[in-house]
Amino acid sequence: MNMQSPPAHADLTSPQLPGHTRRGLRGVSRLSGDVLLSRGLLYIVLVGYASAIYSIVVTCSGLIYWWPTSPPWWFALLAMLLIAATFVPVHTWLRTSIDRLVYDWHDDPYAVISELRQHLDYEPHKTPQAIVSAIVATVAATLRLPYVAIEADLGSGLQTTLHGTQLVHTDLMTIPLVYGSAQIGALHTAARRPHESLSASDLRLLHDLARQVGITLHATRLSDALQASREQLVLAREEERRRIRRDLHDSLGPTLASLRLQLSAVRHTLRHSPDEAERLLDELRGDVRVATADVRRLVYDLRPPMLDEFGLVGALRHVELTSDGLTRSVDAPEPFPPLPAALEVALYRIATEALHNIVRHAQATHCTIGLVVYAASVTLTVTDNGCGLPANYLAGVGHHSMRERAAELGGSVTIAVTPGGGMGVTAIFPLKETHDA
Amino acid sequence: MNRPKSYTIAAVLIVLFSLTSLMFQVPNLMRGPGDIAPGVVGPPVFLTIISFALLVLGFVSAYGVWQVQKWGVMLAIVVAALGILTSIPAVIFAPFLALRLVGVLGVIWSAGIIVLLLRPRPTPAMI
């Protein structure tokens, strides 16, 4: 078994595999128990056929015309000629029929699927490549196929995992591996014998297996994505801690240390120089104001306090904007249903970013914020009556930030010009019962 | 279970063949080596034993074919092929014309069973 990376132009639906031709490579058939069984059956029946023809022709003709004397020698010759004339077609028919019986008959097709599952369950923490290798080996062994290959993108590009060798003069059969409507990969296989194709039974079983393999590959990819997501969560948490630590250390820490020094200075100058003490106290008051603002900024970065104070709808109504000429209206159901905390923060941040963009670029006089909560999703729309997107529009940091916030919770953001000419930002988030409220 | 009609017919033919063979072989087994009539030599004992074993296997294979089992079909083909081979001595060496005709019938019967078992594609019954 080996793995290959196909060229960039390789197409999942193409029956062509890299390094292989449709006619395939010359291979040697395995001398398995099935081969012995099929050949044994074939030759037993052929011997019976030849013996039956000979005995019936010679003996029956003798019974009819020469009884009780022996028939003439040319009756034996006639029997031999009859056997010789019919041997090739009878041999071909018998071989095809017996091979079909031995190889293509699957007493219990679901046992094959069960065996595949057992192989996969044996080591639950296999890598995707190991899982695909196990699948191709199991499919090849249980269906007695000389050649099985799976072509799939397992996260590191399109890869082909092979088992066995395609026999010469056998056509390649490609079965797509799908999950839902998405094609995940392709299963390639070839007939067991030259100049033959797989039976309908084989194809049905392979399609059943392909469905299971598609689900398995999809689950494997999801598992990998989940692991990557977990790692990203840990990294993000550590990055957040580092940011808070940096903010506390670089901003609030020096400010508090400075306040302590200033207090000491005030204490020393208070009796002999009241004016100087008063000046120091003024400076001290300013520094305390800065420290307070730092604390507020830290708190705001963790979670906007207005969300707790007014709720999401109220907070959106109270977002402070630097433009005096911009009016706003908020359309939201009353009472607004409780949403998960993370979702509220994301909606609030996206809305505020959109509002700030309107103030900075849209030259609008009015904007509308809409919130609609469905059974399985929540939609935020922010539209304005401004000048819309410029012709040379390029997404900036703010737009990327909005999209990232949406993607973190499985949502999406669309930015487009509205029919009225202004700009519209639409964010859609899925609602799941598992979200923490 | 979706059993092909040819398998049903084959299973019935195997049982009938085995029952007929039983009627012929039991007297031979009971009598043992010796003449079947004054001055008429009976079949060799080994042939009688092989034929008896084949008819027992015939019943087993008929059950397998009836149940649409792969082993049953294979066993039935082997038993039918060996049935042809064991009938040929009767065709050639049987002292009576009736026995020879019975031998010919056995050959044709067995060949028919093989054709019936190999004729259908097994796919409809298997999945």
Interface residues (C-beta under 8 A of the other chain):
Chain A: L37 L41 I44 V45 V47 G48 Y49 S51 A52 S55 I56 T59 C60 L63 W67 W93 L94 S97 I98 R100 L101 V102 D104 W105 H106 D107 P109 S199 A200 S201 R204 L205
Chain B: Q69 K70 V73 M74 I77 V78 A80 A81 L82 I84 L85 I88 V91 I92 L97 R100 L101 V104 V107 I108 S110 A111 I114 L117 L118 R119 R121 P122 T123 M126 I127
